[in-house]
Amino acid sequence: MEGDGSFFITIKKQNNLVVAFLSITLNIREKLLLTKIQDFFSGKGKIYITNQSVVQWKVFNLTDLISICNHFESYPLMGLKLTKFEIWKEILPLIENKSYLDPKGLIQINSLNDKLKELS
């Protein structure tokens, strides 16, 4: 995660549905490494081959994301990646509680997501 991992939030304009996910993107030669990472996290997520040279491990399931967050609580990231993680993980309970259905909750999520994007 430190080097090639990313934390994402997408907000669908038509219904304000908020989706969180994380991914690690590597060269296709590193597919075995992503398989080992997926195995380490008990098979969570899915591995995608995006083209002939790129492979990604992505996790979308909210329960899985929360579980993976717990790992990074025990084994913290560092520097800018830690800052991004801290902002991203603040959004997860808001998604879990469906706060995006309330205008105040959606504003809070958008504000946090803007902070996350500013760091990219």
Summary of the structure (lengths in Angstrom):
residues: 120
radius of gyration: 14.7
end to end distance: 14.4
largest distance: 44.9
contacts: 335
relative contact order: 0.17
helix: 52%
strand: 24%
